[in-house]
Every structure is written in structure tokens, then in C-alpha cells.
Amino acid sequence: MFYFLLPALASYNFVLILAAVVPAALLMIKAYRSDRLEKEPTGLLWQLAKAGVLSSLIALVAERVLCWLLDLALPQELALYNVILYFGIVAFSEEGAKYFMLKRSTWRTPAFNCQYDGVVYAVFVSLGFALWENISYVMAYGVSTAIVRAVTAIPGHACFGVFMGVFYGAAKKHDNRKNQSASKAFRVLSVLIPAIGHGAYDYIASVEQSTWYFVIFIAVLFAVSYYLVHRTARRDQYI
């Protein structure tokens, strides 16, 4: 008797999914168009977006296991609990999973021949991650969640991708030049720096009455990321 509601529900779900997908797609296009030397293969970029989706599932499993262990070790009332949760578990599970899929998909590909390519690759993986995460949130909580995440969480993941990609591209450059110690250091930084930013993002967002601190943090995060994209794209070179 409620079959007449199905078209409306289907349309509503479509709007929710569209609201979740469009911000990620626009940021992917921005990263792609900023690549001035040599555009990356479409098939590879599609593979990276799918790798980002897979990384979200890997991170989910890691977070569940590690949170279970944390609950056994510490009471949630302790301030240290949230520090470990956001900086240690959530940030490193998510950024580590992204990096794992990023390196697995691109490190040996012949297309990785410019330093800025690292930024493009990392942003696509990060936004593939954010895309799947956002669809889950939006389907659960509605369009209002989509609007908030469109201007905070999705660009936030893109910013973490930029940080990862800048160091990842530098790591590849040094690897090509047989400077393995520098390459390893930059690979470590390509996980560490975005994880610190990610942890700070989640921790500040979790603190009550921290709205203005969160807004300032987001503004600084976006400004630094924009500068890095502009600077890295302008100074791009074959490696």
C-alpha cells in the first residue's frame, strides 16, 4: 500500500548521494587541472579513486580493532583517551590506509614521472576515501550533514591528501636519484604530517565550545593546502 512512496524515496536517496559525491568530484577535477606538465592517465585516476574507497574499508577494520583495545586499556573519561583515539587510532588508521593503497597503486607506474603527480595521486585516493565515507554519513544523517561535510570534511581529506602528496612526490624524486635515505624520510613524512593534521582536525572538532578554534584551524588548513598546490604545480619538474 506504500508503493506510491518508492519514487519519492528513490529521488531523495539520489539527492543525498549526489550531495555526497559532487564536492569530492569537483576537488578531483581541481587537482587534475592543476597538473600543468603532463596529465595523468584517466584509467589510473579511476583506479586511485577506487583504491581510496578500499582504503576506507581497511581503516574501518583497523579502527574497530584498535578502539576495542583502547577501551580495554583506558576509561573514556580520561583526556588521554581522546588524544590516543584521534591522533593515534583514527588519524594513523585512515592516513596509513590511504598511503598503503597510494604506494601500492602508483610507486612503480611509469606515469609517475613528475613531482606534482604525487599530489594528484594522493588527492584522488583521499577523495575516494572521503567519497565513500561521505555517502555513509549522508545516507545516515541527511542533506544537512552533506552541506557541513562538503565545506569541512571532504576538503579536509583533500588537504591531508595534498600534504601526503607533496612529501610522496619528493620521496619518488629522491628514489629515482638513488638517494634512499632521503626517500625513506619523505615517505615517513607523507604519513606523519597528514596524520597530525587529521588528528588535530578530529580532536578540535570533538571539543565542546571550540567552534571558533575549529573555523580558524580549517581556514589555516585550506590556505596552506592551496599554497602548496599552487607552489608545487608551478615548480613541477620531471623526475
Buried (B, 14 or more C-beta within 10 A) or exposed (E): EEEEEEEEEEEEEEBBBEBBBEBBBBBBEEBBEBBEEEEBEEEBBEBBBBBBBBBBEBBBEBBEEBBEEBEEEBEEEEEEBBEBBBBBBBBBBBBBBBBBBBBEBBBEBEBBBBBBBBBBBBBBBBBBBBBBBBBEBBBEEBBEBBEEBBEBBBBBBBBBBBBBBBBBBBBBBBBBEEBEEBBEBBBEBBBBBBBBBBBBBBBBBEEEEBEEEBEEBBEEBBEBBEEBBEEBBEEBEEB
